Amino acid sequence: MIENNGPCQHITCDDCGDELADFHRTEFWSMLADGKERQWTFEQDDRGLWEHFCPTCRPKEGRLQRARRMFGL
C-alpha cells in the first residue's frame, strides 16, 4: 500500500509490512521507479485495487499465469 505521512509518502508491502524510503508527494513516479529497481511488484487485484509486494513476498507467477493455471490453459 502507499501510505501518506504529511508531505511524504512511502510504499509498504501488503504481506509483511516492509517499507521503502520516504519520498515527497511530488515524487510519486520516482517512488514507483525506485520500488521497481528494488524488485518490488505492483499488481491490480480483481477489484481494481493496487497491491504492493516486496521481493520476498511477491507472487512467483503473474495474474495471467495464475488464471491460465486455474482454468487449465
Buried (B, 14 or more C-beta within 10 A) or exposed (E): EBEEEEEBBBBBBBBEEBEBEBBEEEBEEEBBEBBEEEEBBBBEEEEEEEBBBBEEBBEEEEEEEEEEEEEEE
